Amino acid sequence: MITGVGIDLVQVERMRRWRAQPGLLERYFHPRELAAALARGGGADLSLASRFAAKEALGKALGTGLAGIVLKDIMVINHHNGRPELQVFATAQEALKKNGANRMHLSLTHEQDNALAVVVLEVL
């Protein structure tokens, strides 16, 4: 049973501005997630934008927004084949538990100036 669906769109320029502000990215991204995105060189802003969109989409899928959730407690990782996956910790894990979902599906896409994420929460 699906317990929630969320979608979010982020302009890549927003991440370019955030990268220019020391310490800002560290407030919103898990250290492992941030390192992986920045390792993409010229694609870092696209990667960051899609990951931030995933965090926002998760909040929408939960039906609560991101109130009470520390954004660093949501991490997007990529499997060896490139498939993105959400991992949640602490505040985000508690919000997911309250939702009742025990499985998360994530799809990311980006083109030029925009990144989009879709999250589906499910109870198996």
The first five atom37 places (N, CA, C, CB, O) and aatype in JSON, in Angstrom:
{
  "aatype": [12, 9, 16, 7, 19, 7, 9, 3, 10, 19, 5, 19, 6, 1, 12, 1, 1, 17, 1, 0, 5, 14, 7, 10, 10, 6, 1, 18, 13, 8, 14, 1, 6, 10, 0, 0, 0, 10, 0, 1, 7, 7, 7, 0, 3, 10, 15, 10, 0, 15, 1, 13, 0, 0, 11, 6, 0, 10, 7, 11, 0, 10, 7, 16, 7, 10, 0, 7, 9, 19, 10, 11, 3, 9, 12, 19, 9, 2, 8, 8, 2, 7, 1, 14, 6, 10, 5, 19, 13, 0, 16, 0, 5, 6, 0, 10, 11, 11, 2, 7, 0, 2, 1, 12, 8, 10, 15, 10, 16, 8, 6, 5, 3, 2, 0, 10, 0, 19, 19, 19, 10, 6, 19, 10],
  "atom_mask": [
    [1, 1, 1, 1, 1],
    [1, 1, 1, 1, 1],
    [1, 1, 1, 1, 1],
    [1, 1, 1, 0, 1],
    [1, 1, 1, 1, 1],
    [1, 1, 1, 0, 1],
    [1, 1, 1, 1, 1],
    [1, 1, 1, 1, 1],
    [1, 1, 1, 1, 1],
    [1, 1, 1, 1, 1],
    [1, 1, 1, 1, 1],
    [1, 1, 1, 1, 1],
    [1, 1, 1, 1, 1],
    [1, 1, 1, 1, 1],
    [1, 1, 1, 1, 1],
    [1, 1, 1, 1, 1],
    [1, 1, 1, 1, 1],
    [1, 1, 1, 1, 1],
    [1, 1, 1, 1, 1],
    [1, 1, 1, 1, 1],
    [1, 1, 1, 1, 1],
    [1, 1, 1, 1, 1],
    [1, 1, 1, 0, 1],
    [1, 1, 1, 1, 1],
    [1, 1, 1, 1, 1],
    [1, 1, 1, 1, 1],
    [1, 1, 1, 1, 1],
    [1, 1, 1, 1, 1],
    [1, 1, 1, 1, 1],
    [1, 1, 1, 1, 1],
    [1, 1, 1, 1, 1],
    [1, 1, 1, 1, 1],
    [1, 1, 1, 1, 1],
    [1, 1, 1, 1, 1],
    [1, 1, 1, 1, 1],
    [1, 1, 1, 1, 1],
    [1, 1, 1, 1, 1],
    [1, 1, 1, 1, 1],
    [1, 1, 1, 1, 1],
    [1, 1, 1, 1, 1],
    [1, 1, 1, 0, 1],
    [1, 1, 1, 0, 1],
    [1, 1, 1, 0, 1],
    [1, 1, 1, 1, 1],
    [1, 1, 1, 1, 1],
    [1, 1, 1, 1, 1],
    [1, 1, 1, 1, 1],
    [1, 1, 1, 1, 1],
    [1, 1, 1, 1, 1],
    [1, 1, 1, 1, 1],
    [1, 1, 1, 1, 1],
    [1, 1, 1, 1, 1],
    [1, 1, 1, 1, 1],
    [1, 1, 1, 1, 1],
    [1, 1, 1, 1, 1],
    [1, 1, 1, 1, 1],
    [1, 1, 1, 1, 1],
    [1, 1, 1, 1, 1],
    [1, 1, 1, 0, 1],
    [1, 1, 1, 1, 1],
    [1, 1, 1, 1, 1],
    [1, 1, 1, 1, 1],
    [1, 1, 1, 0, 1],
    [1, 1, 1, 1, 1],
    [1, 1, 1, 0, 1],
    [1, 1, 1, 1, 1],
    [1, 1, 1, 1, 1],
    [1, 1, 1, 0, 1],
    [1, 1, 1, 1, 1],
    [1, 1, 1, 1, 1],
    [1, 1, 1, 1, 1],
    [1, 1, 1, 1, 1],
    [1, 1, 1, 1, 1],
    [1, 1, 1, 1, 1],
    [1, 1, 1, 1, 1],
    [1, 1, 1, 1, 1],
    [1, 1, 1, 1, 1],
    [1, 1, 1, 1, 1],
    [1, 1, 1, 1, 1],
    [1, 1, 1, 1, 1],
    [1, 1, 1, 1, 1],
    [1, 1, 1, 0, 1],
    [1, 1, 1, 1, 1],
    [1, 1, 1, 1, 1],
    [1, 1, 1, 1, 1],
    [1, 1, 1, 1, 1],
    [1, 1, 1, 1, 1],
    [1, 1, 1, 1, 1],
    [1, 1, 1, 1, 1],
    [1, 1, 1, 1, 1],
    [1, 1, 1, 1, 1],
    [1, 1, 1, 1, 1],
    [1, 1, 1, 1, 1],
    [1, 1, 1, 1, 1],
    [1, 1, 1, 1, 1],
    [1, 1, 1, 1, 1],
    [1, 1, 1, 1, 1],
    [1, 1, 1, 1, 1],
    [1, 1, 1, 1, 1],
    [1, 1, 1, 0, 1],
    [1, 1, 1, 1, 1],
    [1, 1, 1, 1, 1],
    [1, 1, 1, 1, 1],
    [1, 1, 1, 1, 1],
    [1, 1, 1, 1, 1],
    [1, 1, 1, 1, 1],
    [1, 1, 1, 1, 1],
    [1, 1, 1, 1, 1],
    [1, 1, 1, 1, 1],
    [1, 1, 1, 1, 1],
    [1, 1, 1, 1, 1],
    [1, 1, 1, 1, 1],
    [1, 1, 1, 1, 1],
    [1, 1, 1, 1, 1],
    [1, 1, 1, 1, 1],
    [1, 1, 1, 1, 1],
    [1, 1, 1, 1, 1],
    [1, 1, 1, 1, 1],
    [1, 1, 1, 1, 1],
    [1, 1, 1, 1, 1],
    [1, 1, 1, 1, 1],
    [1, 1, 1, 1, 1],
    [1, 1, 1, 1, 1],
    [1, 1, 1, 1, 1]
  ],
  "atom_positions": [
    [[0.83, -1.17, 0.0], [0.0, 0.0, 0.0], [0.89, 1.25, 0.0], [-0.95, -0.01, 1.21], [1.86, 1.33, 0.75]],
    [[0.55, 2.21, -0.83], [1.3, 3.47, -0.9], [0.81, 4.39, 0.21], [1.14, 4.14, -2.29], [-0.39, 4.61, 0.36]],
    [[1.74, 4.94, 0.98], [1.39, 5.85, 2.07], [1.67, 7.3, 1.73], [2.14, 5.47, 3.32], [1.24, 8.2, 2.46]],
    [[2.38, 7.55, 0.64], [2.64, 8.93, 0.26], [3.43, 9.03, -1.03], [0.0, 0.0, 0.0], [4.21, 8.15, -1.39]],
    [[3.19, 10.15, -1.73], [3.91, 10.47, -2.96], [4.31, 11.93, -2.87], [3.05, 10.18, -4.24], [3.5, 12.78, -2.5]],
    [[5.56, 12.24, -3.22], [6.03, 13.62, -3.21], [6.86, 13.9, -4.44], [0.0, 0.0, 0.0], [7.54, 13.02, -4.97]],
    [[6.81, 15.15, -4.89], [7.6, 15.59, -6.05], [8.14, 16.98, -5.75], [6.74, 15.59, -7.36], [7.48, 17.78, -5.08]],
    [[9.34, 17.26, -6.23], [9.9, 18.59, -6.04], [10.85, 18.93, -7.18], [10.64, 18.68, -4.68], [11.49, 18.05, -7.76]],
    [[10.91, 20.21, -7.49], [11.76, 20.75, -8.55], [12.68, 21.81, -7.94], [10.9, 21.35, -9.71], [12.22, 22.68, -7.2]],
    [[13.97, 21.73, -8.24], [14.95, 22.7, -7.72], [15.74, 23.27, -8.89], [15.91, 22.03, -6.67], [16.22, 22.53, -9.75]],
    [[15.87, 24.58, -8.91], [16.71, 25.23, -9.92], [18.18, 25.03, -9.54], [16.37, 26.74, -10.05], [18.58, 25.26, -8.39]],
    [[18.97, 24.61, -10.5], [20.38, 24.33, -10.27], [21.13, 25.58, -9.81], [21.03, 23.77, -11.55], [22.07, 25.48, -9.02]],
    [[20.73, 26.73, -10.28], [21.37, 27.99, -9.88], [21.35, 28.19, -8.37], [20.68, 29.18, -10.56], [22.27, 28.78, -7.81]],
    [[20.33, 27.7, -7.73], [20.24, 27.79, -6.26], [21.44, 27.11, -5.6], [18.92, 27.15, -5.76], [21.98, 27.63, -4.63]],
    [[21.85, 25.96, -6.12], [23.0, 25.25, -5.55], [24.3, 26.0, -5.84], [23.08, 23.81, -6.12], [25.22, 26.0, -5.01]],
    [[24.38, 26.63, -7.0], [25.58, 27.44, -7.3], [25.73, 28.57, -6.28], [25.49, 28.03, -8.74], [26.83, 28.86, -5.81]],
    [[24.61, 29.19, -5.95], [24.64, 30.27, -4.95], [25.0, 29.72, -3.58], [23.27, 31.0, -4.87], [25.8, 30.32, -2.85]],
    [[24.43, 28.57, -3.22], [24.72, 27.97, -1.92], [26.19, 27.57, -1.8], [23.84, 26.76, -1.7], [26.78, 27.72, -0.73]],
    [[26.77, 27.08, -2.89], [28.19, 26.68, -2.84], [29.09, 27.86, -2.56], [28.61, 26.02, -4.16], [30.18, 27.69, -2.01]],
    [[28.66, 29.07, -2.92], [29.45, 30.28, -2.7], [29.37, 30.76, -1.25], [28.98, 31.39, -3.63], [30.12, 31.66, -0.86]],
    [[28.49, 30.17, -0.45], [28.33, 30.57, 0.95], [28.95, 29.52, 1.85], [26.82, 30.78, 1.3], [28.39, 28.43, 2.01]],
    [[30.09, 29.81, 2.45], [30.8, 28.83, 3.28], [29.9, 28.24, 4.37], [32.02, 29.49, 3.92], [29.21, 28.96, 5.1]],
    [[29.93, 26.92, 4.46], [29.22, 26.21, 5.51], [27.75, 25.94, 5.23], [0.0, 0.0, 0.0], [27.12, 25.17, 5.97]],
    [[27.18, 26.53, 4.2], [25.75, 26.36, 3.95], [25.41, 24.93, 3.51], [25.29, 27.34, 2.89], [24.44, 24.35, 3.99]],
    [[26.19, 24.38, 2.61], [25.9, 23.02, 2.14], [25.98, 22.0, 3.27], [26.88, 22.63, 1.02], [25.23, 21.03, 3.29]],
    [[26.89, 22.23, 4.2], [27.05, 21.31, 5.33], [25.82, 21.3, 6.25], [28.29, 21.7, 6.14], [25.61, 20.34, 6.98]],
    [[25.03, 22.35, 6.2], [23.79, 22.4, 7.0], [22.71, 21.5, 6.43], [23.27, 23.84, 7.08], [21.85, 21.02, 7.17]],
    [[22.73, 21.27, 5.12], [21.64, 20.57, 4.45], [21.96, 19.18, 3.95], [21.19, 21.38, 3.33], [21.05, 18.39, 3.68]],
    [[23.25, 18.86, 3.8], [23.63, 17.58, 3.21], [24.46, 16.75, 4.17], [24.41, 17.8, 1.91], [25.33, 17.27, 4.87]],
    [[24.18, 15.46, 4.2], [24.97, 14.5, 4.97], [26.41, 14.55, 4.44], [24.36, 13.04, 4.87], [26.59, 14.69, 3.24]],
    [[27.42, 14.44, 5.29], [28.81, 14.54, 4.82], [29.15, 13.57, 3.69], [29.73, 14.29, 5.97], [29.85, 13.95, 2.74]],
    [[28.68, 12.35, 3.78], [28.97, 11.36, 2.72], [28.29, 11.76, 1.41], [28.49, 9.94, 3.15], [28.87, 11.62, 0.33]],
    [[27.08, 12.24, 1.51], [26.32, 12.68, 0.35], [26.97, 13.89, -0.3], [24.87, 13.01, 0.75], [27.08, 13.96, -1.53]],
    [[27.41, 14.83, 0.51], [28.05, 16.04, 0.0], [29.36, 15.7, -0.7], [28.3, 17.03, 1.14], [29.65, 16.24, -1.77]],
    [[30.15, 14.83, -0.11], [31.42, 14.44, -0.72], [31.2, 13.78, -2.08], [32.19, 13.49, 0.21], [31.93, 14.06, -3.04]],
    [[30.21, 12.91, -2.17], [29.93, 12.23, -3.43], [29.48, 13.22, -4.5], [28.85, 11.15, -3.23], [29.88, 13.11, -5.65]],
    [[28.65, 14.18, -4.12], [28.16, 15.17, -5.09], [29.3, 16.07, -5.56], [27.02, 16.02, -4.48], [29.42, 16.34, -6.76]],
    [[30.12, 16.54, -4.64], [31.21, 17.44, -5.01], [32.28, 16.74, -5.84], [31.85, 18.04, -3.76], [32.99, 17.38, -6.61]],
    [[32.38, 15.42, -5.69], [33.35, 14.65, -6.48], [32.96, 14.6, -7.96], [33.48, 13.23, -5.93], [33.76, 14.17, -8.79]],
    [[31.76, 15.02, -8.29], [31.29, 15.0, -9.68], [31.81, 16.19, -10.48], [29.78, 14.98, -9.71], [31.44, 16.35, -11.64]],
    [[32.65, 17.02, -9.88], [33.25, 18.13, -10.61], [32.22, 19.07, -11.19], [0.0, 0.0, 0.0], [31.44, 19.67, -10.44]],
    [[32.2, 19.2, -12.51], [31.28, 20.11, -13.19], [29.82, 19.73, -13.02], [0.0, 0.0, 0.0], [28.95, 20.56, -13.25]],
    [[29.55, 18.51, -12.63], [28.17, 18.07, -12.43], [27.71, 18.18, -10.99], [0.0, 0.0, 0.0], [26.61, 17.74, -10.65]],
    [[28.54, 18.79, -10.14], [28.21, 18.87, -8.71], [26.92, 19.62, -8.44], [29.34, 19.54, -7.97], [26.11, 19.19, -7.62]],
    [[26.71, 20.74, -9.12], [25.5, 21.53, -8.87], [24.24, 20.77, -9.27], [25.57, 22.86, -9.62], [23.23, 20.83, -8.57]],
    [[24.29, 20.05, -10.38], [23.16, 19.21, -10.78], [22.89, 18.12, -9.75], [23.43, 18.59, -12.15], [21.74, 17.86, -9.4]],
    [[23.95, 17.51, -9.28], [23.83, 16.45, -8.29], [23.25, 16.98, -6.98], [25.19, 15.8, -8.04], [22.36, 16.37, -6.39]],
    [[23.75, 18.12, -6.54], [23.23, 18.72, -5.31], [21.77, 19.12, -5.45], [24.07, 19.95, -4.92], [20.98, 18.9, -4.54]],
    [[21.42, 19.69, -6.59], [20.04, 20.12, -6.81], [19.09, 18.92, -6.79], [19.92, 20.87, -8.14], [18.02, 19.0, -6.19]],
    [[19.47, 17.83, -7.43], [18.58, 16.67, -7.45], [18.46, 16.06, -6.06], [19.1, 15.62, -8.45], [17.39, 15.58, -5.68]],
    [[19.54, 16.06, -5.31], [19.51, 15.53, -3.95], [18.66, 16.4, -3.02], [20.92, 15.4, -3.39], [17.93, 15.89, -2.17]],
    [[18.76, 17.71, -3.19], [17.93, 18.58, -2.37], [16.45, 18.42, -2.75], [18.36, 20.06, -2.53], [15.59, 18.43, -1.88]],
    [[16.17, 18.25, -4.02], [14.8, 18.01, -4.46], [14.27, 16.71, -3.84], [14.74, 17.93, -6.0], [13.09, 16.64, -3.48]],
    [[15.13, 15.71, -3.71], [14.71, 14.44, -3.09], [14.32, 14.65, -1.63], [15.83, 13.4, -3.19], [13.35, 14.05, -1.16]],
    [[15.06, 15.48, -0.92], [14.74, 15.76, 0.48], [13.37, 16.44, 0.58], [15.84, 16.65, 1.13], [12.54, 16.07, 1.42]],
    [[13.14, 17.42, -0.28], [11.86, 18.13, -0.29], [10.73, 17.19, -0.69], [11.92, 19.34, -1.25], [9.64, 17.24, -0.11]],
    [[10.97, 16.34, -1.68], [9.94, 15.39, -2.12], [9.61, 14.4, -1.01], [10.42, 14.64, -3.37], [8.45, 14.0, -0.86]],
    [[10.6, 13.99, -0.24], [10.34, 13.09, 0.88], [9.43, 13.77, 1.9], [11.65, 12.65, 1.55], [8.49, 13.15, 2.39]],
    [[9.69, 15.03, 2.2], [8.83, 15.76, 3.13], [7.4, 15.81, 2.64], [0.0, 0.0, 0.0], [6.46, 15.67, 3.44]],
    [[7.21, 16.0, 1.35], [5.87, 16.03, 0.77], [5.22, 14.64, 0.83], [5.91, 16.53, -0.69], [4.03, 14.53, 1.11]],
    [[5.99, 13.6, 0.56], [5.46, 12.24, 0.62], [5.05, 11.87, 2.04], [6.5, 11.24, 0.09], [4.09, 11.12, 2.23]],
    [[5.77, 12.39, 3.01], [5.42, 12.13, 4.41], [4.12, 12.82, 4.8], [6.55, 12.57, 5.32], [3.45, 12.42, 5.76]],
    [[3.79, 13.87, 4.05], [2.57, 14.61, 4.35], [2.74, 15.65, 5.43], [0.0, 0.0, 0.0], [1.77, 16.3, 5.83]],
    [[3.96, 15.82, 5.9], [4.24, 16.76, 6.99], [5.18, 17.88, 6.57], [4.82, 16.02, 8.18], [5.43, 18.8, 7.35]],
    [[5.69, 17.8, 5.36], [6.77, 18.7, 4.99], [8.01, 18.3, 5.76], [0.0, 0.0, 0.0], [8.13, 17.18, 6.24]],
    [[8.94, 19.24, 5.86], [10.2, 18.94, 6.54], [10.25, 19.48, 7.97], [11.35, 19.5, 5.75], [11.32, 19.52, 8.58]],
    [[9.1, 19.89, 8.49], [9.05, 20.4, 9.87], [9.56, 19.34, 10.83], [7.6, 20.83, 10.24], [9.08, 18.2, 10.83]],
    [[10.52, 19.71, 11.65], [11.07, 18.79, 12.64], [12.09, 17.82, 12.11], [0.0, 0.0, 0.0], [12.59, 16.98, 12.86]],
    [[12.42, 17.91, 10.82], [13.4, 17.0, 10.23], [14.68, 17.77, 9.92], [12.85, 16.34, 8.94], [14.65, 18.81, 9.27]],
    [[15.79, 17.25, 10.39], [17.1, 17.81, 10.07], [17.47, 17.28, 8.68], [18.19, 17.42, 11.16], [17.52, 16.07, 8.47]],
    [[17.71, 18.18, 7.75], [17.94, 17.76, 6.36], [19.14, 16.84, 6.2], [18.12, 18.97, 5.48], [19.16, 16.0, 5.3]],
    [[20.13, 16.98, 7.06], [21.29, 16.08, 6.99], [20.92, 14.65, 7.38], [22.41, 16.59, 7.91], [21.69, 13.72, 7.15]],
    [[19.74, 14.48, 7.97], [19.27, 13.15, 8.34], [18.64, 12.41, 7.16], [18.27, 13.24, 9.49], [18.17, 11.28, 7.31]],
    [[18.63, 13.06, 6.0], [18.16, 12.44, 4.76], [19.36, 12.41, 3.81], [16.94, 13.22, 4.13], [19.95, 13.45, 3.53]],
    [[19.71, 11.24, 3.32], [20.86, 11.12, 2.44], [20.47, 10.37, 1.18], [22.03, 10.4, 3.16], [19.78, 9.35, 1.23]],
    [[20.92, 10.89, 0.05], [20.74, 10.2, -1.23], [22.09, 9.59, -1.6], [20.22, 11.19, -2.36], [23.1, 10.28, -1.66]],
    [[22.08, 8.3, -1.85], [23.29, 7.62, -2.32], [22.97, 6.98, -3.67], [23.78, 6.54, -1.28], [21.81, 6.78, -4.03]],
    [[24.02, 6.67, -4.4], [23.85, 5.97, -5.68], [24.49, 4.6, -5.57], [24.46, 6.78, -6.86], [25.61, 4.45, -5.08]],
    [[23.76, 3.6, -6.04], [24.32, 2.26, -6.12], [25.34, 2.2, -7.25], [23.2, 1.2, -6.32], [25.44, 3.14, -8.04]],
    [[26.08, 1.12, -7.34], [27.12, 0.98, -8.36], [26.57, 1.16, -9.77], [27.78, -0.38, -8.23], [27.29, 1.56, -10.68]],
    [[25.29, 0.86, -9.96], [24.67, 1.0, -11.28], [24.07, 2.38, -11.5], [23.6, -0.06, -11.47], [23.48, 2.65, -12.55]],
    [[24.22, 3.28, -10.51], [23.73, 4.65, -10.62], [22.36, 4.88, -10.02], [0.0, 0.0, 0.0], [21.95, 6.03, -9.87]],
    [[21.65, 3.82, -9.67], [20.3, 3.97, -9.11], [20.35, 4.71, -7.78], [19.63, 2.59, -8.93], [21.09, 4.31, -6.88]],
    [[19.57, 5.8, -7.65], [19.57, 6.55, -6.4], [18.7, 5.88, -5.34], [19.09, 7.97, -6.64], [17.71, 5.2, -5.65]],
    [[19.09, 6.08, -4.09], [18.34, 5.51, -2.97], [18.36, 6.5, -1.82], [18.93, 4.14, -2.53], [19.37, 7.17, -1.59]],
    [[17.25, 6.59, -1.1], [17.18, 7.42, 0.09], [17.56, 6.6, 1.31], [15.77, 8.0, 0.26], [17.13, 5.45, 1.46]],
    [[18.36, 7.19, 2.18], [18.64, 6.62, 3.49], [18.28, 7.69, 4.5], [20.14, 6.16, 3.63], [18.58, 8.86, 4.31]],
    [[17.63, 7.27, 5.59], [17.19, 8.23, 6.6], [17.77, 7.86, 7.96], [15.66, 8.28, 6.67], [18.01, 6.69, 8.26]],
    [[18.0, 8.89, 8.75], [18.57, 8.74, 10.08], [17.8, 9.62, 11.06], [20.09, 9.11, 10.07], [17.11, 10.56, 10.65]],
    [[17.9, 9.33, 12.31], [17.41, 10.16, 13.41], [16.04, 10.79, 13.13], [18.42, 11.26, 13.7], [15.04, 10.07, 13.08]],
    [[15.97, 12.11, 12.95], [14.69, 12.81, 12.81], [13.9, 12.34, 11.6], [14.92, 14.31, 12.72], [12.67, 12.21, 11.66]],
    [[14.58, 12.07, 10.5], [13.9, 11.61, 9.28], [13.41, 10.17, 9.45], [14.84, 11.71, 8.06], [12.34, 9.81, 8.96]],
    [[14.18, 9.38, 10.14], [13.79, 7.99, 10.39], [12.54, 7.96, 11.28], [14.95, 7.2, 11.05], [11.64, 7.13, 11.07]],
    [[12.48, 8.84, 12.26], [11.31, 8.91, 13.14], [10.06, 9.34, 12.36], [11.58, 9.89, 14.3], [8.98, 8.8, 12.56]],
    [[10.23, 10.33, 11.46], [9.09, 10.78, 10.64], [8.6, 9.65, 9.74], [9.49, 12.0, 9.79], [7.4, 9.49, 9.55]],
    [[9.52, 8.88, 9.18], [9.13, 7.76, 8.32], [8.39, 6.7, 9.13], [10.38, 7.13, 7.66], [7.41, 6.12, 8.66]],
    [[8.85, 6.47, 10.34], [8.21, 5.49, 11.23], [6.77, 5.92, 11.53], [9.01, 5.34, 12.55], [5.86, 5.1, 11.52]],
    [[6.57, 7.22, 11.8], [5.22, 7.73, 12.07], [4.31, 7.57, 10.85], [5.29, 9.21, 12.48], [3.11, 7.35, 10.99]],
    [[4.89, 7.69, 9.67], [4.12, 7.52, 8.43], [3.69, 6.07, 8.25], [4.95, 7.98, 7.22], [2.65, 5.79, 7.65]],
    [[4.5, 5.15, 8.76], [4.19, 3.74, 8.63], [4.86, 3.06, 7.46], [0.0, 0.0, 0.0], [4.81, 1.84, 7.33]],
    [[5.5, 3.84, 6.59], [6.16, 3.26, 5.41], [7.4, 2.48, 5.82], [6.53, 4.37, 4.4], [8.1, 2.84, 6.77]],
    [[7.66, 1.41, 5.09], [8.89, 0.65, 5.33], [9.68, 0.44, 4.04], [8.56, -0.7, 5.95], [10.64, -0.32, 4.0]],
    [[9.25, 1.15, 2.99], [9.99, 1.11, 1.73], [9.86, 2.46, 1.04], [9.46, -0.03, 0.81], [8.79, 3.06, 1.0]],
    [[10.98, 2.94, 0.5], [11.0, 4.22, -0.21], [11.5, 3.99, -1.63], [11.89, 5.26, 0.53], [12.44, 3.24, -1.86]],
    [[10.84, 4.66, -2.58], [11.25, 4.62, -3.97], [11.63, 6.04, -4.36], [10.11, 4.05, -4.9], [10.95, 7.0, -3.99]],
    [[12.72, 6.19, -5.11], [13.21, 7.5, -5.5], [13.58, 7.51, -6.97], [14.42, 7.91, -4.64], [14.23, 6.59, -7.47]],
    [[13.15, 8.55, -7.65], [13.56, 8.77, -9.03], [14.04, 10.21, -9.15], [12.4, 8.47, -10.04], [13.37, 11.13, -8.68]],
    [[15.2, 10.4, -9.78], [15.79, 11.72, -9.97], [16.01, 11.97, -11.45], [17.12, 11.85, -9.19], [16.32, 11.05, -12.21]],
    [[15.86, 13.21, -11.86], [16.22, 13.6, -13.22], [16.64, 15.06, -13.2], [15.04, 13.36, -14.21], [16.24, 15.82, -12.32]],
    [[17.43, 15.43, -14.17], [17.81, 16.84, -14.29], [18.15, 17.15, -15.73], [19.01, 17.18, -13.37], [18.59, 16.29, -16.5]],
    [[17.92, 18.4, -16.06], [18.26, 18.87, -17.39], [18.57, 20.35, -17.3], [17.12, 18.6, -18.4], [17.75, 21.14, -16.83]],
    [[19.74, 20.72, -17.75], [20.2, 22.1, -17.78], [19.98, 22.82, -16.46], [19.5, 22.84, -18.88], [20.83, 22.73, -15.58]],
    [[18.88, 23.54, -16.3], [18.71, 24.43, -15.15], [17.84, 23.87, -14.04], [18.13, 25.7, -15.61], [17.65, 24.55, -13.03]],
    [[17.3, 22.68, -14.2], [16.36, 22.16, -13.22], [16.64, 20.71, -12.87], [14.95, 22.29, -13.73], [17.1, 19.92, -13.7]],
    [[16.36, 20.37, -11.6], [16.47, 18.99, -11.13], [15.13, 18.62, -10.49], [17.67, 18.82, -10.11], [14.52, 19.43, -9.79]],
    [[14.7, 17.4, -10.72], [13.41, 16.95, -10.24], [13.57, 15.63, -9.5], [12.43, 16.8, -11.41], [14.37, 14.77, -9.88]],
    [[12.79, 15.48, -8.43], [12.79, 14.22, -7.67], [11.36, 13.8, -7.4], [13.58, 14.37, -6.35], [10.48, 14.64, -7.16]],
    [[11.13, 12.49, -7.43], [9.85, 11.9, -7.07], [10.13, 10.83, -6.01], [9.1, 11.3, -8.33], [11.03, 10.0, -6.17]],
    [[9.35, 10.87, -4.94], [9.47, 9.89, -3.87], [8.11, 9.23, -3.67], [9.98, 10.54, -2.55], [7.08, 9.9, -3.59]],
    [[8.14, 7.9, -3.58], [6.94, 7.12, -3.26], [7.25, 6.32, -1.99], [6.52, 6.17, -4.46], [8.27, 5.64, -1.91]],
    [[6.35, 6.43, -1.01], [6.49, 5.67, 0.24], [5.48, 4.54, 0.22], [6.28, 6.59, 1.49], [4.35, 4.7, -0.24]],
    [[5.91, 3.39, 0.72], [5.08, 2.19, 0.62], [5.2, 1.36, 1.89], [5.49, 1.35, -0.6], [6.25, 1.34, 2.54]],
    [[4.13, 0.68, 2.23], [4.13, -0.34, 3.27], [4.01, -1.67, 2.58], [2.97, -0.12, 4.31], [3.06, -1.9, 1.83]],
    [[4.95, -2.54, 2.82], [4.91, -3.88, 2.21], [4.01, -4.81, 3.01], [6.31, -4.48, 2.11], [3.85, -5.97, 2.65]]
  ]
}
